[in-house]
Each structure stands twice: as structure tokens, then as C-alpha cells.
Amino acid sequence: MKNLFEAGRADEVKGRIAKLTASSERRWGKMNPAQAMAHCAASLETAVGGAR
């Protein structure tokens, strides 16, 4: 299982995120890249106690 606490894995995910564009092909559902990033950001904010 991939673990974001491993530097190599975190760099891999950052690289994939950096390559996203508005026209990127959907791979896991119906969200566009902007919606997916907002979804992930909201989840992380909740996890670390950020304000919403």
C-alpha cells in the first residue's frame, strides 16, 4: 500500500498533481481536476482541524 509519509511516494503524488490540467482525462469518476482537488483539500482540512 502506498504511504504518503514515504518521501518517494509523496513526490510521486505531487508530480501527478502538478501534471493536472483542466482538460486532463477523468480516471476515477465524474469530477473534473478542479473539483477533485477541492474534494481532497476539504478532506485534508478536516483531518488536520482546518476551518471550513
mmCIF entry with sequence, helices, sheets and N, C-alpha, C, O atoms, coordinates in Angstrom:
data_MODEL
# 
_entry.id   MODEL 
# 
_entity.id                         1 
_entity.type                       polymer 
_entity.pdbx_number_of_molecules   1 
# 
_entity_poly.entity_id                      1 
_entity_poly.type                           'polypeptide(L)' 
_entity_poly.nstd_linkage                   no 
_entity_poly.nstd_monomer                   no 
_entity_poly.pdbx_seq_one_letter_code       MKNLFEAGRADEVKGRIAKLTASSERRWGKMNPAQAMAHCAASLETAVGGAR 
_entity_poly.pdbx_seq_one_letter_code_can   MKNLFEAGRADEVKGRIAKLTASSERRWGKMNPAQAMAHCAASLETAVGGAR 
_entity_poly.pdbx_strand_id                 A 
# 
loop_
_entity_poly_seq.entity_id 
_entity_poly_seq.num 
_entity_poly_seq.mon_id 
_entity_poly_seq.hetero 
1 1  MET n 
1 2  LYS n 
1 3  ASN n 
1 4  LEU n 
1 5  PHE n 
1 6  GLU n 
1 7  ALA n 
1 8  GLY n 
1 9  ARG n 
1 10 ALA n 
1 11 ASP n 
1 12 GLU n 
1 13 VAL n 
1 14 LYS n 
1 15 GLY n 
1 16 ARG n 
1 17 ILE n 
1 18 ALA n 
1 19 LYS n 
1 20 LEU n 
1 21 THR n 
1 22 ALA n 
1 23 SER n 
1 24 SER n 
1 25 GLU n 
1 26 ARG n 
1 27 ARG n 
1 28 TRP n 
1 29 GLY n 
1 30 LYS n 
1 31 MET n 
1 32 ASN n 
1 33 PRO n 
1 34 ALA n 
1 35 GLN n 
1 36 ALA n 
1 37 MET n 
1 38 ALA n 
1 39 HIS n 
1 40 CYS n 
1 41 ALA n 
1 42 ALA n 
1 43 SER n 
1 44 LEU n 
1 45 GLU n 
1 46 THR n 
1 47 ALA n 
1 48 VAL n 
1 49 GLY n 
1 50 GLY n 
1 51 ALA n 
1 52 ARG n 
# 
_struct_asym.id          A 
_struct_asym.entity_id   1 
# 
loop_
_struct_conf.conf_type_id 
_struct_conf.id 
_struct_conf.pdbx_PDB_helix_id 
_struct_conf.beg_label_comp_id 
_struct_conf.beg_label_asym_id 
_struct_conf.beg_label_seq_id 
_struct_conf.pdbx_beg_PDB_ins_code 
_struct_conf.end_label_comp_id 
_struct_conf.end_label_asym_id 
_struct_conf.end_label_seq_id 
_struct_conf.pdbx_end_PDB_ins_code 
_struct_conf.beg_auth_comp_id 
_struct_conf.beg_auth_asym_id 
_struct_conf.beg_auth_seq_id 
_struct_conf.end_auth_comp_id 
_struct_conf.end_auth_asym_id 
_struct_conf.end_auth_seq_id 
_struct_conf.pdbx_PDB_helix_class 
_struct_conf.details 
_struct_conf.pdbx_PDB_helix_length 
HELX_P HELX_P1 AA1 ALA A 7  ? ALA A 18 ? ALA A 7  ALA A 18 1 ? 12 
HELX_P HELX_P2 AA2 PRO A 33 ? VAL A 48 ? PRO A 33 VAL A 48 1 ? 16 
# 
_struct_conf_type.id          HELX_P 
_struct_conf_type.criteria    ? 
_struct_conf_type.reference   ? 
# 
loop_
_atom_site.group_PDB 
_atom_site.id 
_atom_site.type_symbol 
_atom_site.label_atom_id 
_atom_site.label_alt_id 
_atom_site.label_comp_id 
_atom_site.label_asym_id 
_atom_site.label_entity_id 
_atom_site.label_seq_id 
_atom_site.pdbx_PDB_ins_code 
_atom_site.Cartn_x 
_atom_site.Cartn_y 
_atom_site.Cartn_z 
_atom_site.occupancy 
_atom_site.B_iso_or_equiv 
_atom_site.pdbx_formal_charge 
_atom_site.auth_seq_id 
_atom_site.auth_comp_id 
_atom_site.auth_asym_id 
_atom_site.auth_atom_id 
_atom_site.pdbx_PDB_model_num 
ATOM 1   N N  . MET A 1 1  ? 0.843   -1.179 0.000   1.00 0.00 ? 1  MET A N  1 
ATOM 2   C CA . MET A 1 1  ? 0.000   0.000  0.000   1.00 0.00 ? 1  MET A CA 1 
ATOM 3   C C  . MET A 1 1  ? 0.885   1.238  0.000   1.00 0.00 ? 1  MET A C  1 
ATOM 4   O O  . MET A 1 1  ? 1.873   1.314  0.731   1.00 0.00 ? 1  MET A O  1 
ATOM 5   N N  . LYS A 1 2  ? 0.515   2.204  -0.831  1.00 0.00 ? 2  LYS A N  1 
ATOM 6   C CA . LYS A 1 2  ? 1.275   3.453  -0.894  1.00 0.00 ? 2  LYS A CA 1 
ATOM 7   C C  . LYS A 1 2  ? 1.042   4.263  0.373   1.00 0.00 ? 2  LYS A C  1 
ATOM 8   O O  . LYS A 1 2  ? -0.064  4.292  0.914   1.00 0.00 ? 2  LYS A O  1 
ATOM 9   N N  . ASN A 1 3  ? 2.102   4.920  0.837   1.00 0.00 ? 3  ASN A N  1 
ATOM 10  C CA . ASN A 1 3  ? 2.057   5.672  2.073   1.00 0.00 ? 3  ASN A CA 1 
ATOM 11  C C  . ASN A 1 3  ? 2.622   7.063  1.821   1.00 0.00 ? 3  ASN A C  1 
ATOM 12  O O  . ASN A 1 3  ? 3.786   7.191  1.444   1.00 0.00 ? 3  ASN A O  1 
ATOM 13  N N  . LEU A 1 4  ? 1.829   8.101  2.020   1.00 0.00 ? 4  LEU A N  1 
ATOM 14  C CA . LEU A 1 4  ? 2.283   9.462  1.753   1.00 0.00 ? 4  LEU A CA 1 
ATOM 15  C C  . LEU A 1 4  ? 3.362   9.944  2.727   1.00 0.00 ? 4  LEU A C  1 
ATOM 16  O O  . LEU A 1 4  ? 3.940   11.013 2.525   1.00 0.00 ? 4  LEU A O  1 
ATOM 17  N N  . PHE A 1 5  ? 3.637   9.174  3.769   1.00 0.00 ? 5  PHE A N  1 
ATOM 18  C CA . PHE A 1 5  ? 4.695   9.546  4.694   1.00 0.00 ? 5  PHE A CA 1 
ATOM 19  C C  . PHE A 1 5  ? 6.059   9.075  4.207   1.00 0.00 ? 5  PHE A C  1 
ATOM 20  O O  . PHE A 1 5  ? 7.075   9.373  4.836   1.00 0.00 ? 5  PHE A O  1 
ATOM 21  N N  . GLU A 1 6  ? 6.096   8.345  3.097   1.00 0.00 ? 6  GLU A N  1 
ATOM 22  C CA . GLU A 1 6  ? 7.355   7.965  2.455   1.00 0.00 ? 6  GLU A CA 1 
ATOM 23  C C  . GLU A 1 6  ? 7.687   9.043  1.426   1.00 0.00 ? 6  GLU A C  1 
ATOM 24  O O  . GLU A 1 6  ? 6.861   9.365  0.572   1.00 0.00 ? 6  GLU A O  1 
ATOM 25  N N  . ALA A 1 7  ? 8.895   9.598  1.506   1.00 0.00 ? 7  ALA A N  1 
ATOM 26  C CA . ALA A 1 7  ? 9.265   10.730 0.644   1.00 0.00 ? 7  ALA A CA 1 
ATOM 27  C C  . ALA A 1 7  ? 9.060   10.424 -0.836  1.00 0.00 ? 7  ALA A C  1 
ATOM 28  O O  . ALA A 1 7  ? 8.535   11.264 -1.568  1.00 0.00 ? 7  ALA A O  1 
ATOM 29  N N  . GLY A 1 8  ? 9.456   9.256  -1.284  1.00 0.00 ? 8  GLY A N  1 
ATOM 30  C CA . GLY A 1 8  ? 9.311   8.904  -2.691  1.00 0.00 ? 8  GLY A CA 1 
ATOM 31  C C  . GLY A 1 8  ? 7.865   8.878  -3.141  1.00 0.00 ? 8  GLY A C  1 
ATOM 32  O O  . GLY A 1 8  ? 7.537   9.332  -4.237  1.00 0.00 ? 8  GLY A O  1 
ATOM 33  N N  . ARG A 1 9  ? 7.004   8.345  -2.295  1.00 0.00 ? 9  ARG A N  1 
ATOM 34  C CA . ARG A 1 9  ? 5.571   8.287  -2.629  1.00 0.00 ? 9  ARG A CA 1 
ATOM 35  C C  . ARG A 1 9  ? 4.961   9.673  -2.655  1.00 0.00 ? 9  ARG A C  1 
ATOM 36  O O  . ARG A 1 9  ? 4.174   9.993  -3.546  1.00 0.00 ? 9  ARG A O  1 
ATOM 37  N N  . ALA A 1 10 ? 5.319   10.496 -1.683  1.00 0.00 ? 10 ALA A N  1 
ATOM 38  C CA . ALA A 1 10 ? 4.791   11.861 -1.639  1.00 0.00 ? 10 ALA A CA 1 
ATOM 39  C C  . ALA A 1 10 ? 5.230   12.629 -2.881  1.00 0.00 ? 10 ALA A C  1 
ATOM 40  O O  . ALA A 1 10 ? 4.431   13.369 -3.455  1.00 0.00 ? 10 ALA A O  1 
ATOM 41  N N  . ASP A 1 11 ? 6.467   12.470 -3.303  1.00 0.00 ? 11 ASP A N  1 
ATOM 42  C CA . ASP A 1 11 ? 6.958   13.138 -4.508  1.00 0.00 ? 11 ASP A CA 1 
ATOM 43  C C  . ASP A 1 11 ? 6.208   12.649 -5.743  1.00 0.00 ? 11 ASP A C  1 
ATOM 44  O O  . ASP A 1 11 ? 5.911   13.431 -6.647  1.00 0.00 ? 11 ASP A O  1 
ATOM 45  N N  . GLU A 1 12 ? 5.905   11.361 -5.778  1.00 0.00 ? 12 GLU A N  1 
ATOM 46  C CA . GLU A 1 12 ? 5.148   10.796 -6.897  1.00 0.00 ? 12 GLU A CA 1 
ATOM 47  C C  . GLU A 1 12 ? 3.771   11.447 -7.003  1.00 0.00 ? 12 GLU A C  1 
ATOM 48  O O  . GLU A 1 12 ? 3.340   11.828 -8.091  1.00 0.00 ? 12 GLU A O  1 
ATOM 49  N N  . VAL A 1 13 ? 3.089   11.571 -5.878  1.00 0.00 ? 13 VAL A N  1 
ATOM 50  C CA . VAL A 1 13 ? 1.754   12.186 -5.872  1.00 0.00 ? 13 VAL A CA 1 
ATOM 51  C C  . VAL A 1 13 ? 1.843   13.661 -6.248  1.00 0.00 ? 13 VAL A C  1 
ATOM 52  O O  . VAL A 1 13 ? 1.023   14.151 -7.024  1.00 0.00 ? 13 VAL A O  1 
ATOM 53  N N  . LYS A 1 14 ? 2.823   14.369 -5.710  1.00 0.00 ? 14 LYS A N  1 
ATOM 54  C CA . LYS A 1 14 ? 2.993   15.784 -6.062  1.00 0.00 ? 14 LYS A CA 1 
ATOM 55  C C  . LYS A 1 14 ? 3.226   15.945 -7.554  1.00 0.00 ? 14 LYS A C  1 
ATOM 56  O O  . LYS A 1 14 ? 2.698   16.872 -8.166  1.00 0.00 ? 14 LYS A O  1 
ATOM 57  N N  . GLY A 1 15 ? 4.006   15.058 -8.142  1.00 0.00 ? 15 GLY A N  1 
ATOM 58  C CA . GLY A 1 15 ? 4.261   15.107 -9.579  1.00 0.00 ? 15 GLY A CA 1 
ATOM 59  C C  . GLY A 1 15 ? 2.995   14.888 -10.386 1.00 0.00 ? 15 GLY A C  1 
ATOM 60  O O  . GLY A 1 15 ? 2.764   15.567 -11.386 1.00 0.00 ? 15 GLY A O  1 
ATOM 61  N N  . ARG A 1 16 ? 2.176   13.940 -9.953  1.00 0.00 ? 16 ARG A N  1 
ATOM 62  C CA . ARG A 1 16 ? 0.916   13.672 -10.650 1.00 0.00 ? 16 ARG A CA 1 
ATOM 63  C C  . ARG A 1 16 ? -0.032  14.863 -10.547 1.00 0.00 ? 16 ARG A C  1 
ATOM 64  O O  . ARG A 1 16 ? -0.703  15.213 -11.518 1.00 0.00 ? 16 ARG A O  1 
ATOM 65  N N  . ILE A 1 17 ? -0.086  15.481 -9.375  1.00 0.00 ? 17 ILE A N  1 
ATOM 66  C CA . ILE A 1 17 ? -0.947  16.647 -9.182  1.00 0.00 ? 17 ILE A CA 1 
ATOM 67  C C  . ILE A 1 17 ? -0.471  17.800 -10.061 1.00 0.00 ? 17 ILE A C  1 
ATOM 68  O O  . ILE A 1 17 ? -1.286  18.507 -10.653 1.00 0.00 ? 17 ILE A O  1 
ATOM 69  N N  . ALA A 1 18 ? 0.833   17.989 -10.147 1.00 0.00 ? 18 ALA A N  1 
ATOM 70  C CA . ALA A 1 18 ? 1.397   19.079 -10.944 1.00 0.00 ? 18 ALA A CA 1 
ATOM 71  C C  . ALA A 1 18 ? 1.066   18.941 -12.426 1.00 0.00 ? 18 ALA A C  1 
ATOM 72  O O  . ALA A 1 18 ? 1.020   19.942 -13.141 1.00 0.00 ? 18 ALA A O  1 
ATOM 73  N N  . LYS A 1 19 ? 0.836   17.726 -12.893 1.00 0.00 ? 19 LYS A N  1 
ATOM 74  C CA . LYS A 1 19 ? 0.545   17.482 -14.306 1.00 0.00 ? 19 LYS A CA 1 
ATOM 75  C C  . LYS A 1 19 ? -0.930  17.664 -14.655 1.00 0.00 ? 19 LYS A C  1 
ATOM 76  O O  . LYS A 1 19 ? -1.286  17.626 -15.833 1.00 0.00 ? 19 LYS A O  1 
ATOM 77  N N  . LEU A 1 20 ? -1.799  17.861 -13.657 1.00 0.00 ? 20 LEU A N  1 
ATOM 78  C CA . LEU A 1 20 ? -3.225  18.012 -13.940 1.00 0.00 ? 20 LEU A CA 1 
ATOM 79  C C  . LEU A 1 20 ? -3.509  19.318 -14.668 1.00 0.00 ? 20 LEU A C  1 
ATOM 80  O O  . LEU A 1 20 ? -2.930  20.360 -14.362 1.00 0.00 ? 20 LEU A O  1 
ATOM 81  N N  . THR A 1 21 ? -4.402  19.238 -15.625 1.00 0.00 ? 21 THR A N  1 
ATOM 82  C CA . THR A 1 21 ? -4.879  20.421 -16.336 1.00 0.00 ? 21 THR A CA 1 
ATOM 83  C C  . THR A 1 21 ? -6.396  20.344 -16.402 1.00 0.00 ? 21 THR A C  1 
ATOM 84  O O  . THR A 1 21 ? -6.988  19.319 -16.064 1.00 0.00 ? 21 THR A O  1 
ATOM 85  N N  . ALA A 1 22 ? -7.016  21.417 -16.832 1.00 0.00 ? 22 ALA A N  1 
ATOM 86  C CA . ALA A 1 22 ? -8.471  21.430 -16.948 1.00 0.00 ? 22 ALA A CA 1 
ATOM 87  C C  . ALA A 1 22 ? -8.966  20.385 -17.936 1.00 0.00 ? 22 ALA A C  1 
ATOM 88  O O  . ALA A 1 22 ? -10.111 19.941 -17.852 1.00 0.00 ? 22 ALA A O  1 
ATOM 89  N N  . SER A 1 23 ? -8.110  19.991 -18.869 1.00 0.00 ? 23 SER A N  1 
ATOM 90  C CA . SER A 1 23 ? -8.514  19.006 -19.872 1.00 0.00 ? 23 SER A CA 1 
ATOM 91  C C  . SER A 1 23 ? -8.015  17.595 -19.562 1.00 0.00 ? 23 SER A C  1 
ATOM 92  O O  . SER A 1 23 ? -8.128  16.704 -20.405 1.00 0.00 ? 23 SER A O  1 
ATOM 93  N N  . SER A 1 24 ? -7.471  17.382 -18.376 1.00 0.00 ? 24 SER A N  1 
ATOM 94  C CA . SER A 1 24 ? -6.992  16.044 -18.013 1.00 0.00 ? 24 SER A CA 1 
ATOM 95  C C  . SER A 1 24 ? -8.136  15.035 -18.053 1.00 0.00 ? 24 SER A C  1 
ATOM 96  O O  . SER A 1 24 ? -9.263  15.333 -17.659 1.00 0.00 ? 24 SER A O  1 
ATOM 97  N N  . GLU A 1 25 ? -7.821  13.836 -18.537 1.00 0.00 ? 25 GLU A N  1 
ATOM 98  C CA . GLU A 1 25 ? -8.825  12.781 -18.627 1.00 0.00 ? 25 GLU A CA 1 
ATOM 99  C C  . GLU A 1 25 ? -9.236  12.311 -17.242 1.00 0.00 ? 25 GLU A C  1 
ATOM 100 O O  . GLU A 1 25 ? -8.401  12.151 -16.352 1.00 0.00 ? 25 GLU A O  1 
ATOM 101 N N  . ARG A 1 26 ? -10.519 12.094 -17.072 1.00 0.00 ? 26 ARG A N  1 
ATOM 102 C CA . ARG A 1 26 ? -11.027 11.573 -15.793 1.00 0.00 ? 26 ARG A CA 1 
ATOM 103 C C  . ARG A 1 26 ? -10.651 10.111 -15.681 1.00 0.00 ? 26 ARG A C  1 
ATOM 104 O O  . ARG A 1 26 ? -10.697 9.367  -16.661 1.00 0.00 ? 26 ARG A O  1 
ATOM 105 N N  . ARG A 1 27 ? -10.277 9.703  -14.471 1.00 0.00 ? 27 ARG A N  1 
ATOM 106 C CA . ARG A 1 27 ? -9.893  8.315  -14.262 1.00 0.00 ? 27 ARG A CA 1 
ATOM 107 C C  . ARG A 1 27 ? -10.740 7.609  -13.220 1.00 0.00 ? 27 ARG A C  1 
ATOM 108 O O  . ARG A 1 27 ? -10.903 6.391  -13.282 1.00 0.00 ? 27 ARG A O  1 
ATOM 109 N N  . TRP A 1 28 ? -11.285 8.353  -12.261 1.00 0.00 ? 28 TRP A N  1 
ATOM 110 C CA . TRP A 1 28 ? -11.996 7.709  -11.158 1.00 0.00 ? 28 TRP A CA 1 
ATOM 111 C C  . TRP A 1 28 ? -13.323 8.382  -10.863 1.00 0.00 ? 28 TRP A C  1 
ATOM 112 O O  . TRP A 1 28 ? -13.573 8.732  -9.709  1.00 0.00 ? 28 TRP A O  1 
ATOM 113 N N  . GLY A 1 29 ? -14.158 8.573  -11.816 1.00 0.00 ? 29 GLY A N  1 
ATOM 114 C CA . GLY A 1 29 ? -15.452 9.166  -11.518 1.00 0.00 ? 29 GLY A CA 1 
ATOM 115 C C  . GLY A 1 29 ? -15.803 10.325 -12.409 1.00 0.00 ? 29 GLY A C  1 
ATOM 116 O O  . GLY A 1 29 ? -15.324 10.419 -13.539 1.00 0.00 ? 29 GLY A O  1 
ATOM 117 N N  . LYS A 1 30 ? -16.632 11.203 -11.910 1.00 0.00 ? 30 LYS A N  1 
ATOM 118 C CA . LYS A 1 30 ? -17.186 12.269 -12.739 1.00 0.00 ? 30 LYS A CA 1 
ATOM 119 C C  . LYS A 1 30 ? -16.636 13.651 -12.431 1.00 0.00 ? 30 LYS A C  1 
ATOM 120 O O  . LYS A 1 30 ? -17.020 14.614 -13.094 1.00 0.00 ? 30 LYS A O  1 
ATOM 121 N N  . MET A 1 31 ? -15.752 13.785 -11.453 1.00 0.00 ? 31 MET A N  1 
ATOM 122 C CA . MET A 1 31 ? -15.217 15.098 -11.110 1.00 0.00 ? 31 MET A CA 1 
ATOM 123 C C  . MET A 1 31 ? -14.165 15.533 -12.116 1.00 0.00 ? 31 MET A C  1 
ATOM 124 O O  . MET A 1 31 ? -13.406 14.717 -12.638 1.00 0.00 ? 31 MET A O  1 
ATOM 125 N N  . ASN A 1 32 ? -14.132 16.845 -12.381 1.00 0.00 ? 32 ASN A N  1 
ATOM 126 C CA . ASN A 1 32 ? -13.035 17.375 -13.182 1.00 0.00 ? 32 ASN A CA 1 
ATOM 127 C C  . ASN A 1 32 ? -11.849 17.615 -12.241 1.00 0.00 ? 32 ASN A C  1 
ATOM 128 O O  . ASN A 1 32 ? -12.017 17.507 -11.027 1.00 0.00 ? 32 ASN A O  1 
ATOM 129 N N  . PRO A 1 33 ? -10.660 17.935 -12.755 1.00 0.00 ? 33 PRO A N  1 
ATOM 130 C CA . PRO A 1 33 ? -9.495  18.106 -11.872 1.00 0.00 ? 33 PRO A CA 1 
ATOM 131 C C  . PRO A 1 33 ? -9.708  19.131 -10.757 1.00 0.00 ? 33 PRO A C  1 
ATOM 132 O O  . PRO A 1 33 ? -9.301  18.892 -9.620  1.00 0.00 ? 33 PRO A O  1 
ATOM 133 N N  . ALA A 1 34 ? -10.333 20.257 -11.059 1.00 0.00 ? 34 ALA A N  1 
ATOM 134 C CA . ALA A 1 34 ? -10.558 21.286 -10.032 1.00 0.00 ? 34 ALA A CA 1 
ATOM 135 C C  . ALA A 1 34 ? -11.467 20.769 -8.921  1.00 0.00 ? 34 ALA A C  1 
ATOM 136 O O  . ALA A 1 34 ? -11.215 21.014 -7.741  1.00 0.00 ? 34 ALA A O  1 
ATOM 137 N N  . GLN A 1 35 ? -12.512 20.062 -9.297  1.00 0.00 ? 35 GLN A N  1 
ATOM 138 C CA . GLN A 1 35 ? -13.434 19.507 -8.300  1.00 0.00 ? 35 GLN A CA 1 
ATOM 139 C C  . GLN A 1 35 ? -12.729 18.450 -7.447  1.00 0.00 ? 35 GLN A C  1 
ATOM 140 O O  . GLN A 1 35 ? -12.926 18.397 -6.233  1.00 0.00 ? 35 GLN A O  1 
ATOM 141 N N  . ALA A 1 36 ? -11.917 17.618 -8.073  1.00 0.00 ? 36 ALA A N  1 
ATOM 142 C CA . ALA A 1 36 ? -11.200 16.580 -7.341  1.00 0.00 ? 36 ALA A CA 1 
ATOM 143 C C  . ALA A 1 36 ? -10.222 17.188 -6.339  1.00 0.00 ? 36 ALA A C  1 
ATOM 144 O O  . ALA A 1 36 ? -10.108 16.710 -5.210  1.00 0.00 ? 36 ALA A O  1 
ATOM 145 N N  . MET A 1 37 ? -9.510  18.252 -6.755  1.00 0.00 ? 37 MET A N  1 
ATOM 146 C CA . MET A 1 37 ? -8.567  18.898 -5.843  1.00 0.00 ? 37 MET A CA 1 
ATOM 147 C C  . MET A 1 37 ? -9.296  19.553 -4.681  1.00 0.00 ? 37 MET A C  1 
ATOM 148 O O  . MET A 1 37 ? -8.823  19.490 -3.546  1.00 0.00 ? 37 MET A O  1 
ATOM 149 N N  . ALA A 1 38 ? -10.435 20.180 -4.940  1.00 0.00 ? 38 ALA A N  1 
ATOM 150 C CA . ALA A 1 38 ? -11.214 20.788 -3.862  1.00 0.00 ? 38 ALA A CA 1 
ATOM 151 C C  . ALA A 1 38 ? -11.717 19.723 -2.900  1.00 0.00 ? 38 ALA A C  1 
ATOM 152 O O  . ALA A 1 38 ? -11.727 19.931 -1.687  1.00 0.00 ? 38 ALA A O  1 
ATOM 153 N N  . HIS A 1 39 ? -12.132 18.591 -3.436  1.00 0.00 ? 39 HIS A N  1 
ATOM 154 C CA . HIS A 1 39 ? -12.600 17.468 -2.620  1.00 0.00 ? 39 HIS A CA 1 
ATOM 155 C C  . HIS A 1 39 ? -11.477 16.965 -1.711  1.00 0.00 ? 39 HIS A C  1 
ATOM 156 O O  . HIS A 1 39 ? -11.687 16.751 -0.517  1.00 0.00 ? 39 HIS A O  1 
ATOM 157 N N  . CYS A 1 40 ? -10.296 16.780 -2.276  1.00 0.00 ? 40 CYS A N  1 
ATOM 158 C CA . CYS A 1 40 ? -9.154  16.300 -1.485  1.00 0.00 ? 40 CYS A CA 1 
ATOM 159 C C  . CYS A 1 40 ? -8.738  17.332 -0.439  1.00 0.00 ? 40 CYS A C  1 
ATOM 160 O O  . CYS A 1 40 ? -8.444  16.981 0.703   1.00 0.00 ? 40 CYS A O  1 
ATOM 161 N N  . ALA A 1 41 ? -8.713  18.594 -0.830  1.00 0.00 ? 41 ALA A N  1 
ATOM 162 C CA . ALA A 1 41 ? -8.310  19.654 0.094   1.00 0.00 ? 41 ALA A CA 1 
ATOM 163 C C  . ALA A 1 41 ? -9.271  19.740 1.275   1.00 0.00 ? 41 ALA A C  1 
ATOM 164 O O  . ALA A 1 41 ? -8.838  19.906 2.415   1.00 0.00 ? 41 ALA A O  1 
ATOM 165 N N  . ALA A 1 42 ? -10.561 19.629 1.011   1.00 0.00 ? 42 ALA A N  1 
ATOM 166 C CA . ALA A 1 42 ? -11.549 19.695 2.085   1.00 0.00 ? 42 ALA A CA 1 
ATOM 167 C C  . ALA A 1 42 ? -11.367 18.543 3.064   1.00 0.00 ? 42 ALA A C  1 
ATOM 168 O O  . ALA A 1 42 ? -11.477 18.724 4.276   1.00 0.00 ? 42 ALA A O  1 
ATOM 169 N N  . SER A 1 43 ? -11.089 17.362 2.530   1.00 0.00 ? 43 SER A N  1 
ATOM 170 C CA . SER A 1 43 ? -10.875 16.205 3.403   1.00 0.00 ? 43 SER A CA 1 
ATOM 171 C C  . SER A 1 43 ? -9.635  16.397 4.275   1.00 0.00 ? 43 SER A C  1 
ATOM 172 O O  . SER A 1 43 ? -9.652  16.086 5.466   1.00 0.00 ? 43 SER A O  1 
ATOM 173 N N  . LEU A 1 44 ? -8.577  16.904 3.684   1.00 0.00 ? 44 LEU A N  1 
ATOM 174 C CA . LEU A 1 44 ? -7.347  17.121 4.445   1.00 0.00 ? 44 LEU A CA 1 
ATOM 175 C C  . LEU A 1 44 ? -7.521  18.215 5.487   1.00 0.00 ? 44 LEU A C  1 
ATOM 176 O O  . LEU A 1 44 ? -6.991  18.107 6.593   1.00 0.00 ? 44 LEU A O  1 
ATOM 177 N N  . GLU A 1 45 ? -8.255  19.266 5.147   1.00 0.00 ? 45 GLU A N  1 
ATOM 178 C CA . GLU A 1 45 ? -8.510  20.332 6.119   1.00 0.00 ? 45 GLU A CA 1 
ATOM 179 C C  . GLU A 1 45 ? -9.277  19.780 7.321   1.00 0.00 ? 45 GLU A C  1 
ATOM 180 O O  . GLU A 1 45 ? -8.989  20.130 8.466   1.00 0.00 ? 45 GLU A O  1 
ATOM 181 N N  . THR A 1 46 ? -10.234 18.934 7.053   1.00 0.00 ? 46 THR A N  1 
ATOM 182 C CA . THR A 1 46 ? -10.994 18.319 8.132   1.00 0.00 ? 46 THR A CA 1 
ATOM 183 C C  . THR A 1 46 ? -10.075 17.465 9.005   1.00 0.00 ? 46 THR A C  1 
ATOM 184 O O  . THR A 1 46 ? -10.158 17.504 10.232  1.00 0.00 ? 46 THR A O  1 
ATOM 185 N N  . ALA A 1 47 ? -9.203  16.700 8.364   1.00 0.00 ? 47 ALA A N  1 
ATOM 186 C CA . ALA A 1 47 ? -8.304  15.803 9.096   1.00 0.00 ? 47 ALA A CA 1 
ATOM 187 C C  . ALA A 1 47 ? -7.346  16.540 10.008  1.00 0.00 ? 47 ALA A C  1 
ATOM 188 O O  . ALA A 1 47 ? -7.012  16.050 11.087  1.00 0.00 ? 47 ALA A O  1 
ATOM 189 N N  . VAL A 1 48 ? -6.896  17.723 9.582   1.00 0.00 ? 48 VAL A N  1 
ATOM 190 C CA . VAL A 1 48 ? -5.923  18.460 10.384  1.00 0.00 ? 48 VAL A CA 1 
ATOM 191 C C  . VAL A 1 48 ? -6.554  19.575 11.212  1.00 0.00 ? 48 VAL A C  1 
ATOM 192 O O  . VAL A 1 48 ? -5.854  20.364 11.848  1.00 0.00 ? 48 VAL A O  1 
ATOM 193 N N  . GLY A 1 49 ? -7.885  19.629 11.196  1.00 0.00 ? 49 GLY A N  1 
ATOM 194 C CA . GLY A 1 49 ? -8.580  20.598 12.034  1.00 0.00 ? 49 GLY A CA 1 
ATOM 195 C C  . GLY A 1 49 ? -8.689  21.985 11.450  1.00 0.00 ? 49 GLY A C  1 
ATOM 196 O O  . GLY A 1 49 ? -8.877  22.953 12.187  1.00 0.00 ? 49 GLY A O  1 
ATOM 197 N N  . GLY A 1 50 ? -8.574  22.103 10.130  1.00 0.00 ? 50 GLY A N  1 
ATOM 198 C CA . GLY A 1 50 ? -8.688  23.415 9.482   1.00 0.00 ? 50 GLY A CA 1 
ATOM 199 C C  . GLY A 1 50 ? -10.105 23.926 9.508   1.00 0.00 ? 50 GLY A C  1 
ATOM 200 O O  . GLY A 1 50 ? -11.058 23.157 9.640   1.00 0.00 ? 50 GLY A O  1 
ATOM 201 N N  . ALA A 1 51 ? -10.236 25.232 9.380   1.00 0.00 ? 51 ALA A N  1 
ATOM 202 C CA . ALA A 1 51 ? -11.563 25.860 9.384   1.00 0.00 ? 51 ALA A CA 1 
ATOM 203 C C  . ALA A 1 51 ? -12.245 25.645 8.034   1.00 0.00 ? 51 ALA A C  1 
ATOM 204 O O  . ALA A 1 51 ? -11.598 25.638 6.987   1.00 0.00 ? 51 ALA A O  1 
ATOM 205 N N  . ARG A 1 52 ? -13.554 25.472 8.083   1.00 0.00 ? 52 ARG A N  1 
ATOM 206 C CA . ARG A 1 52 ? -14.362 25.357 6.857   1.00 0.00 ? 52 ARG A CA 1 
ATOM 207 C C  . ARG A 1 52 ? -15.554 26.235 6.968   1.00 0.00 ? 52 ARG A C  1 
ATOM 208 O O  . ARG A 1 52 ? -16.368 26.290 6.046   1.00 0.00 ? 52 ARG A O  1 
# 
